[in-house]
Amino acid sequence: MDDQSEQTLPPPTLPKDLRISLMGFHDQEFAQTLGEHLCFALDDCSRVLDLERLAGVTVGYDLASAIASVDMGEPGVSPPSFTSTAEVECIAKAVTVKRDGIEKTHVVYSAAFIEDIVDDKLPGFMQALHLIAHELGHVAELKWRDESAPTLDEKLKDGNFADNLFLHTATAVWEEYAACRLTGFIGDVEALKEQYAKNFDDSAGLYLERARDKIKDFRVHGSVDTLLLQAGTHTAMPLKLASYLLGHLDANQDETDLQVLCPTYADSGLTALIPRFWKALRSTWNRMDDKAGLAVFDELKQVVIESYIDAGVNIRPQDEGYFVNAPFTADTMPNGEADMVEVRRPQALGLL
């Protein structure tokens, strides 16, 4: 970047005392080169993203060890975790830490996925650039969200289990939407669009059967909390993966028809829910500066609840919490229609 072009950009927002840790590098010369190019990328991103709350950056070839090495700061901060599935591989993590009573983000990258940042002619350069930027998008989102809804952390530690679960899911999908919308123009825009669309489309074809399997398990264990937690893992997955795609599309003002882009989704039970979800995400984006507190997530929470209902779990407000049940249907009974014969028998005999 020449001096003239640098003067036209906003000033960098990187903390002056930022520390970068490189773990598991056997070639120290390459480690130094990667570190230098990573610093350039961080500086450039800090001119378009507010990175005031970036607590640190760690890069390692063993992602689990790199995440475990992060100093969480003050007591009471939940230890970091990550999940990789057959559909989605975790290659980076934005870890929330606390410094002097303030929530900040320590970003961790899998070295194998950003090492091409050393040369813009390498095939993985654009992917590496976007991955670096995307995780930094979480840094900017954390500050934005914390200033709008500063009581979120306390709320998620107390209160009604179901309400906190719905709120946690709502904030999780919002975080990915916001990070993608903040950084979707960085990297290979079309390649990202295709990958996000594929991830969402694959999930759209899998979530319903998996959620219904957890309802079948509920017939045996009878725990409502377990039902909400286990079924919610699957009802939330297409929402989370859609949030990447929808944030990316909004970042680039891309109006591609989702049903054309994602053919499995077009034939799924999500075609009524996802447009409402997209509307709620955009509404949250537009209201985040209003300092509305936790109410900013109300629309997204309602969509999360509707995702359970669509899968076969009925949820309605009751007193200070929710009434939850799972009506008997062939799709949610262990033996399908055979079990439904026994359910209907008392009705046929006039016993119910």
VEXFI-694966 format. One record per atom (N, C-alpha, C, CB): residue in one letter; x, y, z. Coordinates in steps of 0.001 Angstrom, whole numbers, plus 500000, padded with zeros to 6 digits. Glycine has a CB too. Layout:
<nodes>
aXYZ ...
</nodes>
This chain:
<nodes>
m500855498811500000 m500000500000500000 m500890501238500000 m499033500006501233 d500696502149499050 d501526503343499008 d501016504388499998 d501558503923497589 d501856505411500226 d501526506432501229 d500267507188500891 d502662507404501378 q500056507476499581 q498881508247499181 q497589507478499430 q498980508629497713 s497563506171499060 s496353505389499254 s496078505170500736 s496464504049498535 e497150505036501550 e496960504836502977 e496309506051503616 e498290504537503653 q496628507241503113 q496070508458503680 q494574508583503421 q496788509660503121 t494056507893502395 t492634507985502072 t491798507030502907 t492413507704500600 l492430506079503606 l491710505101504407 l491534505611505836 l492448503752504404 p490515505112506527 p490376505449507951 p491598504955508716 p489076504831508546 p491872505506509870 p493023505058510660 p492804503635511173 p493273506017511844 p493881502888511424 p493729501520511954 p493171501551513361 p495077500773511942 t492470500472513723 t491858500382515059 t492469499262515893 t490350500163514936 l493584498716515457 l494230497648516216 l494738498169517561 l495390497042515409 p494551497414518615 p495120497804519915 p496645497903519824 p494716496785521015 k497206498866520514 k498651499097520453 k499439497927521039 k499009500383521192 d498859497234522034 d499576496159522719 d499176494773522219 d499334496248524209 l498654494679521010 l498189493396520477 l499333492396520376 l497542493591519102 r499084491175520863 r500079490112520786 r499599489028519819 r500354489512522190 i500517488551518991 i500233487479518043 i501096486280518414 i500500487933516567 s500470485121518605 s501193483911518980 s501125482909517834 s500612483296520282 l502270482343517481 l502349481327516438 l502782480027517097 l503340481747515294 m501989478965516931 m502243477696517614 m502448476560516612 m501084477360518561 g503412475708516900 g503584474479516125 g504256474662514781 g502273473850515912 f504931475777514569 f505647476011513307 f507053475424513416 f505710477539512968 h507396474523512495 h508729473914512506 h509724474739511701 h508667472490511952 d509225475511510751 d510079476379509937 d509926477810510463 d509700476288508400 q510909478261511230 q510817479571511865 q510859480712510849 q511941479737512868 e511569480500509759 e511603481538508729 e510215481727508116 e512629481181507633 f509530480600507851 f508173480709507316 f507239481311508348 f507653479339506871 a507415480946509606 a506576481504510668 a506711483020510710 a506951480896512034 q507947483510510567 q508156484960510584 q507492485616509376 q509660485289510605 t507607484971508210 t506985485523506999 t505469485566507138 t507375484693505763 l504888484467507631 l503437484440507821 l503008485504508830 l502978483045508290 g503765485624509905 g503432486630510911 g503420488037510336 g504410486560512059 e504372488328509476 e504438489660508868 e503229489913507970 e505736489817508059 h502880488937507145 h501739489109506239 h500422489131507015 h501713487984505188 l500348488365508093 l499166488416508937 l499002489809509534 l499250487363510048 c500101490413509961 c500037491773510510 c499529492766509471 c501417492210511017 f499975492600508215 f499485493489507156 f497969493339506994 f500203493185505814 a497499492064506992 a496068491811506816 a495269492366507997 a495803490301506659 l495782492188509207 l495106492715510385 l494996494239510317 l495848492293511658 d496081494878509919 d496077496332509822 d495062496807508790 d497472496846509465 d495042496162507616 d494092496555506572 d492653496369507044 d494335495741505293 c492380495218507677 c491019494963508140 c490601495957509229 c490902493531508665 s491558496387510034 s491235497301511129 s490859498688510638 s492402497402512078 r491049498926509372 r490651500216508801 r489195500213508324 r491571500576507639 v488616499022508218 v487197498931507828 v486348498277508915 v487055498142506524 l487000497722509935 l486313497104511064 l486832497729512360 l486520495555511069 d485950497863513340 d486358498371514642 d486928497208515454 d485159499050515388 l488255497167515577 l488928496062516260 l489464496479517626 l490066495530515401 e488841497455518219 e489261497922519539 e489282496792520567 e488339499035520014 r488340495841520443 r488232494771521442 r488945493484521026 r486776494470521709 l489898493576520137 l490700492408519780 l491729492185520882 l491396492593518384 a491587491073521610 a492447490805522769 a493748490126522375 a491712489944523779 g493762489434521263 g494955488726520832 g494653487852519637 g495522487891521965 v495712487327519014 v495573486444517855 v496519485263518047 v495878487204516511 t495994484058517856 t496813482849517930 t496636482060516643 t496432481983519169 v497743481570516108 v497727480737514903 v498464479447515228 v498382481475513674 g497834478304514951 g498486477032515233 g498015475940514301 g498240476623516661 y498858474953514092 y498468473830513237 y497549472864513968 y499704473089512739 d497597472854515289 d496662472076516097 d495651473062516673 d497404471262517241 l494471473148516045 l493497474168516439 l493031473980517878 l492298474140515502 a492809472742518283 a492333472491519644 a493335472996520668 a492070470998519857 s494622472732520445 s495653473195521378 s495759474712521359 s497009472570521035 a495611475299520179 a495689476752520072 a494546477416520831 a495667477182518602 i493348476844520712 i492187477391521435 i492374477225522939 i490878476695520980 a492865476054523346 a493056475780524775 a494103476699525397 a493462474325524981 s494995477253524586 s496068478111525103 s495604479524525423 s497194478173524108 v494397479883525013 v493923481258525188 v493677481555526662 v492638481497524376 d494192482673527121 d493963483132528487 d492571483734528564 d495044484166528929 m491684483103529347 m490309483561529421 m490149484818530271 m489442482467529968 g491186485155531047 g491114486379531826 g490466486146533167 g490361487439531072 e489379486832533436 e488761486819534757 e487950485544534998 e487870488037534924 p487818485137536261 p487011483947536591 p485561484130536141 p487059483664538113 g484928483002535821 g483521483062535434 g483292483084533942 g482891484257536030 v484368483245533163 v484226483236531709 v484205481782531236 v485387484038531018 s483206481417530457 s483071480032530003 s484271479627529158 s481770479849529202 p484848478441529391 p485979477988528579 p485551477771527136 p486574476694529154 p486447478013526203 p486080477892524785 p485911476440524364 p487133478559523910 s485077476230523392 s484908474905522803 s484609475095521330 s483771474092523513 f484767474035520563 f484404474119519158 f483923472757518702 f485596474607518295 t483119472775517665 t482539471542517162 t482781471432515659 t481030471480517478 s483287470307515235 s483386469997513821 s482473468812513534 s484861469691513407 t481692468907512473 t480783467832512106 t481117467355510701 t479307468295512195 a480370466360510252 a480569465870508886 a480260466954507872 a479697464643508621 e479367467890508241 e478960468945507307 e479833470197507398 e477519469320507560 v480300470513508608 v481005471774508819 v482273471520509623 v480098472802509542 e483406471972509103 e484681471830509794 e485063473160510428 e485787471348508824 c485431473128511700 c485876474336512389 c487335474598512018 c485705474199513940 i487610475766511450 i488976476112511035 i489453477403511690 i489050476247509515 a488608478029512487 a488981479245513220 a487959479450514323 a489051480500512271 k488315480255515307 k487423480460516446 k487634481848517029 k487655479383517525 a486526482544517241 a486549483817517953 a486180483530519402 a485568484868517305 v487143483614520296 v486969483238521696 v486696484487522532 v488219482486522226 t485593484487523269 t485270485614524144 t486052485494525445 t483749485676524429 v486781486557525782 v487572486612527014 v487181487877527774 v489116486589526707 k487705488028528983 k487440489245529746 k488749489873530189 k486548488946530965 r488838491170529966 r489985491944530387 r489490493189531117 r490881492319529176 d489845493322532385 d489431494486533181 d487916494692533147 d490134495747532674 g487187493573533227 g485739493653533278 g485060493855531939 g485352494738534170 i485823493900530859 i485265494147529526 i485397492894528672 i485972495345528843 e484314492498528013 e484375491361527099 e485148491750525838 e482949490873526735 k486084490895525479 k486866491100524262 k486937489781523496 k488299491631524593 t487587489798522353 t487672488600521521 t489121488267521219 t486887488786520216 h489488487029521483 h490794486499521083 h490537485591519888 h491517485720522272 v491167485872518778 v490914485134517546 v491972484051517356 v490895486087516334 v491494482839517027 v492386481698516817 v492171481163515403 v492135480578517882 y493271480948514689 y493195480429513323 y493950479113513201 y493754481453512325 s493410478212512394 s494147477025511994 s495181477446510952 s493186475918511434 a496440477233511253 a497509477709510376 a497386477154508956 a498859477333510956 a496943475918508840 a496855475286507522 a495920476037506581 a496387473850507665 f494960476787507146 f493964477461506315 f494278478928506064 f492618477349506953 i495336479449506683 i495698480844506373 i497146480980505897 i495483481725507602 e497858479869505759 e499274479978505413 e499497480543504014 e499933478625505520 d498499480456503129 d498663481024501788 d498578482547501781 d497614480456500857 i498364483161502941 i498323484624503015 i499690485225502689 i497863485079504414 v500727484391502671 v502079484896502428 v502308485320500984 v503088483849502804 d501412484918500069 d501634485221498643 d500289485295497935 d502549484143497970 d499983486465497360 d498672486626496718 d498522485845495430 d498420488068496440 k499580485146495011 k499493484299493817 k499173482850494166 k500797484360493034 l499185482516495424 l498882481146495840 l497377480890495746 l499386480888497283 p496978479643495455 p495546479351495235 p494662479600496456 p495387477917494808 g495217479497497646 g494406479684498839 g494477481076499431 g494809478709499864 f495080482020498696 f495259483368499255 f493925484033499581 f496042484243498278 m492981484003498645 m491712484699498860 m490919484068499997 m490880484693497579 q490976482732500088 q490300482047501190 q490926482450502519 q490367480515501006 a492259482506502557 a492949482893503785 a492589484322504176 a494469482754503615 l492569485209503199 l492241486610503471 l490840486736504053 l492358487449502191 h489892486010503462 h488523486111503978 h488409485491505358 h487541485437503025 l489064484367505586 l488981483729506897 l489517484664507982 l489761482401506900 i490623485317507700 i491176486281508656 i490162487382508917 i492507486882508133 a489589487925507851 a488638489027507986 a487366488591508709 a488287489588506614 h486861487404508388 h485601486950508977 h485689486879510498 h485215485582508413 e486756486290511008 e486892486197512465 e487042487575513092 e488093485321512835 l487671488493512384 l487768489869512881 l486396490543512856 l488780490683512039 g485536490098511952 g484158490591511951 g483466490288513270 g483372489975510796 h483812489157513890 h483247488814515194 h483727489778516286 h483617487374515566 v484950490272516120 v485471491247517090 v484631492518517045 v486966491574516803 a484393493011515836 a483594494222515666 a482154493990516124 a483618494680514198 e481611492805515825 e480230492505516214 e480081492464517723 e479780491177515612 l481067491904518422 l480988491819519879 l480842493203520507 l482229491116520438 k481656494145520065 k481574495500520627 k480222496125520320 k482705496391520075 w479777495978519089 w478497496547518651 w477352495972519488 w478258496264517140 r477347494640519643 r476280493969520393 r476350494311521877 r476366492452520201 d477550494325522432 d477694494568523866 d477260495990524238 d479146494331524300 e477472496927523337 e477039498302523613 e475530498454523466 e477751499281522679 s474912497576522657 s473463497627522472 s472728496820523529 s473093497122521092 a473269495664523897 a472614494769524861 a473631494320525905 a471983493534524143 p474057495228526781 p475140494917527730 p474790493892528787 p475570496155528407 t473520493562528952 t473120492596529991 t473021491169529467 t471787493000530587 l473404490945528244 l473242489615527636 l473989488545528418 l473733489629526189 d475222488807528777 d476036487802529460 d475396487369530772 d477440488341529717 e474894488340531547 e474251488012532816 e472964487234532598 e473965489281533609 k472187487618531580 k470923486946531286 k471142485468530960 k470213487640530120 l472187485170530202 l472428483798529777 l472929482910530921 l473428483783528642 k473305483506532040 k473755482722533188 k472624482413534152 k474857483452533917 d471533483143534072 d470432483001535015 d469118482822534254 d470356484227535955 g468051482638535016 g466724482648534419 g466262481310533893 g466689483622533327 n465191481356533117 n464527480173532591 n465398479453531558 n463188480556531972 f465517478138531724 f466393477359530832 f465971477514529375 f466376475869531225 a464692477325529098 a464209477368527716 a464422478753527109 a462719476985527655 d464066479802527854 d464213481154527333 d465670481470527034 d463649482168528320 n466564481043527937 n467989481280527708 n468504480497526503 n468792480907528952 l467992479294526315 l468397478490525159 l467965479170523863 l467794477069525245 f466732479650523826 f466251480331522618 f467067481604522357 f464744480678522753 l467362482349523426 l468138483583523274 l469565483278522827 l468156484374524594 h470156482242523411 h471521481856523013 h471575481496521528 h472016480661523866 t470582480737521067 t470543480368519651 t470345481599518772 t469423479349519393 a469470482499519206 a469223483721518444 a470486484557518307 a468127484543519104 t471246484688519399 t472468485489519326 t473542484785518498 t472998485780520734 a473571483449518557 a474572482702517788 a474365482877516289 a474522481216518151 v473122482803515832 v472881482976514396 v473098484436513994 v471446482523514023 w472743485353514890 w472976486775514602 w474472487055514431 w472394487658515734 e475299486480515310 e476740486719515240 e477309486336513878 e477457485942516338 e476874485195513344 e477405484759512044 e476873485641510909 e477040483280511781 y475598485999510987 y475049486895509977 y475819488218509966 y473549487147510234 a476022488799511150 a476682490096511239 a478123490013510752 a476641490616512674 a478850488964511166 a480246488823510742 a480341488686509226 a480895487608511423 c479412487934508633 c479421487765507180 c479013489056506468 c478483486620506773 r478058489763507012 r477639491015506378 r478730492078506493 r476335491526507011 l479484492053507574 l480565493024507760 l481764492734506869 l481002493041509207 t481962491472506477 t483195491102505769 t482962490379504453 t484038490242506649 g481706490274504011 g481388489475502830 g481998489962501534 g479939489416502666 f482464491188501504 f483066491748500289 f484562491467500221 f482821493252500224 i485126490824501247 i486561490544501307 i486808489097500905 i487126490824502728 g487599488888499867 g487883487543499399 g487206487268498069 g487442486522500429 d487098485998497720 d486451485579496476 d484948485504496728 d487011484197495971 v484233486543496351 v482818486681496685 v481987485536496125 v482286488003496166 e482218485160494885 e481419484108494261 e481723482736494869 e481673484079492753 a482988482463495135 a483342481177495741 a482726481051497136 a484877481019495819 l482737482133497877 l482123482122499206 l480625481883499111 l482399483441499935 k480008482539498168 k478566482372497967 k478231480913497677 k478071483271496817 e478994480291496802 e478750478894496454 e478936477976497665 e479682478463495319 q479983478230498462 q480242477373499614 q479173477542500682 q481615477673500199 y478798478786500975 y477754479025501972 y476423478425501515 y477596480536502235 a476131478551500232 a474885478000499701 a474866476477499815 a474695478421498239 k475998475846499506 k476078474382499594 k475902473913501041 k477430473880499035 n476587474592501974 n476479474197503380 n475041474283503880 n477382475071504245 f474384475385503544 f472995475550503958 f472097474526503285 f472510476959503641 d472289474313501996 d471426473407501244 d471552471976501771 d471773473456499747 d472779471572502076 d472980470235502643 d472238470093503969 d474482469951502843 s472326471115504800 s471675471078506108 s470156471051505976 s472103472279506946 a469631471776504996 a468180471832504791 a467602470451504508 a467842472782503641 g468407469583503937 g467925468242503635 g468086467248504767 g468624467728502447 l468793467636505827 l469111466699506897 l468445467005508234 l470573466666507089 y468144468293508474 y467796468712509835 y466514468069510358 y467654470208509882 l465491467939509503 l464177467532509985 l464184466104510518 l463153467663508875 e464760465188509783 e464815463796510238 e465617463686511531 e465432462893509150 r466712464441511627 r467549464384512825 r466815464960514037 r468864465144512594 a466092466055513839 a465326466640514945 a464222465688515393 a464720468000514528 r463560465059514442 r462493464125514794 r463025462900515515 r461740463700513554 d464251462497515213 d464860461396515963 d465006461748517439 d466228461040515372 k465293463017517720 k465424463449519113 k464065463522519802 k466120464811519183 i463022463783519031 i461670463731519600 i461318462288519929 i460624464340518618 k461721461364519091 k461502459943519381 k462221459546520667 k461986459065518204 d463437460064520859 d464171459780522094 d463419460330523305 d465589460381522030 f462766461469523118 f462000462099524204 f460881461185524688 f461414463443523739 r460331460378523795 r459268459448524193 r459777458484525274 r458751458653522961 v461091458282525317 v461690457349526272 v462166458075527529 v462859456600525624 h462951459163527352 h463542459796528539 h462616460809529215 h464829460481528157 g461724461451528471 g460726462334529056 g461215463651529602 g460063461640530111 s462465464012529359 s463013465276529870 s462815466394528849 s464517465122530209 v462040467412529219 v461789468531528310 v463073469298528021 v460734469475528900 d463879469525529052 d465135470257528841 d466043469520527853 d465869470460530181 t466121468202528001 t466940467413527080 t466370467466525670 t467036465956527556 l465060467399525552 l464413467512524248 l464775468833523578 l462888467389524391 l464631469940524314 l464924471254523741 l466386471362523336 l464574472361524735 l467264470838524158 l468687470929523865 l469066470065522667 l469502470518525082 q468604468824522658 q469020467898521598 q468331468182520272 q468737466472522017 a467007468381520296 a466311468705519051 a466772470065518536 a464777468697519262 g467047470991519465 g467483472333519073 g468819472348518362 g467562473211520275 t469671471384518668 t470944471281517946 t470696471145516448 t471770470081518463 h469651470408516091 h469372470151514675 h468454471200514056 h468751468781514515 t467482471725514812 t466629472775514237 t467416474064514052 t465401473031515133 a468452474278514871 a469254475499514748 a470272475428513625 a469962475778516044 m470685474222513225 m471763474118512244 m471439474789510911 m472087472674512006 p470278474551510302 p470012475261509042 p469896476768509229 p468739474736508412 l469448477214510412 l469401478652510671 l470818479219510724 l468650478947511991 k471697478532511410 k473079479018511513 k473750479058510147 k473889478134512467 l473595477987509377 l474244477946508068 l473588478919507089 l474201476526507502 a472280479138507246 a471614480163506431 a472128481542506784 a470092480107506619 s472457481771508052 s472898483102508468 s474193483504507776 s473083483148509980 y475086482539507536 y476293482836506766 y475918483306505363 y477214481595506692 l475084482515504714 l474701482815503333 l473950484137503239 l473842481687502762 l472994484358504118 l472169485572504053 l473003486813504371 l470978485470505030 g473922486701505327 g474804487826505614 g475705488140504433 g475646487538506844 h476198487090503782 h477065487284502615 h476300487942501473 h477654485941502151 l475082487463501228 l474272488054500156 l473983489522500452 l472949487275499980 d473635489846501690 d473336491231502038 d474574492109501960 d472736491305503430 a475732491545502283 a476978492316502197 a477246492770500777 a478157491491502707 n476826491950499831 n477112492228498423 n475877492657497635 n477718491009497777 q474790492952498366 q473532493374497735 q473144492409496615 q473658494814497179 d473308491130496895 d473020490048495954 d471588489575496183 d474034488866496118 e470760489664495169 e469347489320495298 e469001487988494637 e468499490414494701 t469966487099494549 t469723485777493972 t468596485064494705 t470998484929494015 d467703484442493946 d466596483683494531 d467143482474495286 d465593483233493432 l466848482378496573 l467366481275497388 l466926479915496881 l466927481439498818 q465713479831496357 q465209478536495906 q465892478091494618 q463699478599495700 v466440479023493878 v467246478686492699 v468659478318493136 v467279479871491688 l469184479076494092 l470546478865494573 l470667477565495366 l470987480043495435 c469602477192496074 c469634476040496978 c468457475106496674 c469594476504498463 p468604474179495738 p467472473343495310 p466924472417496389 p467882472520494139 t467752471928497299 t467253471084498385 t466377471900499319 t468419470445499166 y466817473099499633 y466016474016500443 y464660474255499806 y466749475346500635 a464629474369498478 a463371474648497777 a462337473565498016 a463620474795496286 d462798472327498284 d461877471209498517 d461785470827499994 d462315470001497705 s462334471677500863 s462329471364502293 s461145472037502981 s463653471807502951 g461048471806504275 g459991472461505041 g460393473827505548 g459590471601506196 l461449474394504987 l461994475658505481 l461591476881504663 l463475475571505518 t460879476678503581 t460651477793502656 t459734478875503219 t460068477272501375 a458974478565504260 a458184479609504919 a458985480262506041 a456871479026505473 l459830479463506712 l460562479964507874 l461736480865507492 l461065478803508699 i462503480481506485 i463732481211506161 i463463482658505738 i464482480490505054 p462435482946504939 p462169484365504650 p461866485183505908 p461004484483503683 r461167484587506885 r460915485289508146 r462226485458508921 r459871484519509005 f463055484450508843 f464364484507509492 f465212485639508903 f465097483157509345 w465222485728507587 w466003486765506896 w465489488150507292 w465928486578505349 k464197488301507348 k463600489576507755 k464002489924509185 k462064489520507633 a464010488933510072 a464387489174511467 a465858489548511595 a464090487941512315 l466717488918510805 l468139489261510821 l468355490706510370 l468935488298509921 r467706491077509295 r467844492457508805 r467283493461509809 r467133492619507452 s466194493100510452 s465602493985511456 s466557494169512632 s464250493423511946 t467188493071513059 t468157493158514155 t469331494037513757 t468655491758514555 w469808493888512549 w470907494728512023 w470515496207512080 w471262494321510553 n469314496507511656 n468870497911511599 n468607498500512979 n467611498025510757 r468318497632513966 r467977498108515307 r469144498057516281 r466842497299515857 m470271497495515876 m471358497281516823 m471907498587517402 m472472496517516153 d471787499668516676 d472259500958517181 d471237501655518067 d472619501859516029 d470038501060518225 d468975501729518979 d469132501568520489 d467627501193518552 k470123500776520912 k470332500522522351 k469058499973522989 k470773501820523079 a468422499018522298 a467147498458522753 a467326497362523794 a466375497912521576 g468554497014524112 g468771495934525070 g468452494583524459 g467927496152526317 l468113493618525301 l467864492262524834 l466662492165523901 l467663491353526010 a465781493169523932 a464605493149523056 a464993493143521586 a463712494346523345 v466229493532521284 v466668493559519889 v466663492152519286 v468072494176519783 f466693491132520153 f466722489748519668 f465354489069519690 f467688488942520495 d464294489791520025 d462975489164520177 d462493488507518884 d461957490200520635 e462669489175517753 e462201488591516491 e462958487310516165 e462358489599515342 l464251487305516394 l465041486109516115 l464671484973517069 l466540486423516220 k464411485290518329 k463980484259519276 k462691483606518810 k463791484855520675 q461770484389518288 q460507483833517826 q460716482881516649 q459550484956517432 v461634483218515762 v461937482324514643 v462558481026515161 v462890483014513633 v463426481127516155 v464021479929516755 v462929479023517310 v465021480314517872 i461966479608518018 i460850478828518563 i460047478192517428 i459932479723519436 e459804478932516355 e459055478390515220 e459790477231514567 e458793479480514189 s461111477243514614 s461862476132514013 s461614474833514777 s463373476451513988 y461463474926516093 y461085473750516885 y459677473283516503 y461155474068518404 i458759474235516435 i457366473895516142 i457250473194514790 i456488475159516159 d457988473695513810 d457960473077512479 d458449471629512506 d458812473888511510 a459349471336513455 a459886469974513549 a458987469041514349 a461262470005514177 g458033469611515108 g457106468769515852 g457101468981517346 g457406467372515583 v457777470039517820 v457786470358519249 v456922471595519469 v459247470590519774 n455845471451520201 n454973472598520478 n455526473407521646 n453528472129520783 i455589474714521477 i456112475611522502 i455195476817522586 i457582476043522192 r454729477118523794 r453927478339523953 r454230478959525317 r452394478031523812 p454168480284525424 p454456480949526701 p453500480488527794 p454371482471526542 q454049480359529003 q453224479972530163 q453885480535531416 q453061478399530265 d453145481372532130 d453670482017533330 d454987482730532984 d453886480970534476 e456070482375533705 e457372483018533452 e458231482224532473 e458130483195534762 g457668481138531946 g458461480307531050 g457664479851529853 g459002479111531784 y457771478556529538 y457110478006528362 y456513476637528709 y458106477890527170 f455396476331528070 f454843474981528091 f455350474283526842 f453265474988528155 v455915473102527018 v456520472369525902 v455943470959525860 v458074472324526036 n455515470541524697 n455140469144524503 n455402468749523062 n453658468909524874 a455333467456522817 a455586466938521470 a454419466043521083 a456946466155521397 p453444466560520360 p452269465771519981 p452662464492519247 p451333466604519106 f451875463447519472 f452154462168518820 f451850462248517329 f451335461040519470 t452850461939516526 t452673461809515082 t453495460610514628 t453102463122514322 a453143460068513481 a453887458914512969 a455360459257512764 a453273458424511650 d455638460518512397 d457018460931512133 d457857461042513396 d457028462251511414 t457186461150514550 t457942461362515791 t457727460244516807 t457554462690516413 m457219459106516355 m457057457929517218 m458114456885516842 m455610457329517088 p458671456189517811 p459744455231517520 p459387454204516449 p460123454513518774 n458134453730516450 n457731452718515475 n456759453263514435 n457104451542516185 g456764454583514285 g455976455205513229 g454487454952513345 g456447454727511911 e453869454578512241 e452423454406512174 e451935453287513085 e452000454128510749 a452769452298513341 a452371451200514234 a452081451721515638 a453471450119514289 d452892452675516102 d452647453267517412 d451398454131517403 d453847454091517854 m451127454766516275 m449960455637516190 m448659454845516286 m449990456430514889 v448683453577515879 v447488452734516014 v447117452619517490 v447727451319515394 e448139452445518335 e447888452327519767 e447448453658520369 e449134451819520479 v447962454754519822 v447550456078520308 v446102456332519978 v448424457182519706 r445679455922518774 r444310456211518334 r443271455255518948 r444235456134516815 r443719454084519424 r442786453082519918 r441862453610521020 r443552451894520430 p442409454293522075 p441506454814523097 p440508455838522551 p442310455438524209 q440938456611521551 q440033457584520949 q438887456867520237 q440794458498519965 a439226455804519506 a438214455056518767 a437215454386519699 a438875454013517884 l437666454024520902 l436796453368521866 l436054454379522741 l437605452422522736 g436280455639522467 g435609456695523233 g436165456859524631 g434141456411523319 l437410456411524846 l438003456521526171 l438717457844526378 l438960455388526400 l438902458617525307 l439562459936525410 l438648461010524838 l440936459939524660 
</nodes>
